[in-house]
Amino acid sequence: MFVRSYWIIFCFLAPVAWSQEEMGTPRIVLHDREQAFHLGFQTNGWGMGGDWYIKGKDAYTFWKLGMDMQFYRHEKEVRSFSQDPQARAYFYGKKNSFFLIRPGIGMNHEFAEKLRKSGVQISYFWTLGPDIGFLKPVYLQILYPSSTPGRYTVKAEKFNPNEHYVDNIYGRASNLMGLYESKIQLGLFFKGGFRFEYSHHDMNMRGAEIGVSVDAFPRRIEIMSQEILDRYNDHAKNRFLFIAPYVKFFFGSKYDRK
């Protein structure tokens, strides 16, 4: 529903951009480069990164180069705790952590100019490129009875749904454990949406983006153990297609390479 609404808005606003170019007076900009850094949140994770813009054929169009790092979660992740308050929370059934790097190229086109310093400049944009994903196994701290009655030893082990249960899991091990065991997952991504820039200074950038991101992979990304997911009545699965609305907050600067 969100994606359908987004495209309706896009189709309505795009002709406004073209009519503005035809009817408005061409403007002169004082810069041909922009750079911005951002922090974003979406329904299935969060991310951060940077974007670099190069002036295109006119004052309203900029080509875009970007680099994101995105962290994904599964909708069935539920935070669990052991009886010891000092133990780290964990997600029962989570088999792998999944994060990816997204280098991309795209375009940003302004269709509502900022007419005063307190105004808002509105643009639409698209970005596409490869997904370089990393699937890292999750390690947990597991309790084992010691030779002394009533005492236990704790060992860090890779999560195994056939051996690890809520009654013998003490907590989550270090997030760095298993990093060298990560497997690379390659895919493609696309992002599109609208950018709202409201900085009070001509050569600064500050604003927000709203849009939709799509990440596609040739096989399912096993974030949750499928054996655990099979216990749900709703036939939950791991995904190979991630579609999510997002909001991103950015700040940066504008400059002239000359």
HUSUL-V842323 format. One record per backbone hydrogen bond with DSSP energy under -1.0 kcal/mol. NH is the residue of the N-H (numbers start at 1). CO is the residue of the C=O. Records with the same first field share a line. If there is no record, write none. Layout:
NH: CO + CO
//
This chain:
5: 1
6: 2
7: 3
8: 4
9: 5
10: 6
11: 7
12: 8
13: 9
14: 10
17: 13
18: 14
19: 15
20: 16
21: 17
22: 18
23: 19
24: 20
32: 255
33: 255
34: 53
35: 253
36: 51
37: 251
38: 49
39: 249
40: 47
41: 247
42: 45
43: 245
45: 42
46: 71
47: 40
48: 69
49: 38
50: 67
51: 36
52: 65
53: 34
54: 63
55: 32
56: 61
61: 58
62: 108
63: 54
64: 106
65: 52
66: 104
67: 50
68: 102
69: 48
70: 100
71: 46
72: 98
73: 44
77: 74
80: 90
87: 84
90: 80
94: 91
95: 223
96: 223
97: 136
99: 134
100: 70
101: 132
102: 68
104: 66
105: 128
106: 64
107: 126
108: 62
109: 124
110: 60
111: 122
112: 122
119: 116
121: 197
122: 112
123: 195
124: 109
125: 193
126: 107
127: 191
128: 105
129: 189
131: 187
132: 101
133: 185
134: 99
135: 183
136: 97
138: 95
140: 157
141: 171
142: 155
143: 168
144: 153
146: 151
151: 148
153: 144
155: 142
157: 140
159: 138
163: 160
164: 160
168: 165
170: 141
171: 141
172: 88
173: 139
177: 174
179: 176
181: 178
182: 179
183: 135
185: 133
187: 131
188: 216
189: 129
190: 214
191: 127
192: 212
193: 125
194: 210
195: 123
196: 208
197: 121
198: 206
204: 201
205: 252
207: 250
208: 196
209: 248
210: 194
211: 246
212: 192
213: 244
214: 190
215: 242
216: 188
217: 240
221: 239
223: 221
225: 93
229: 225
230: 226
231: 228
232: 229
242: 215
244: 213
246: 211
247: 41
248: 209
249: 39
250: 207
251: 37
252: 205
253: 35
254: 203
255: 33
//
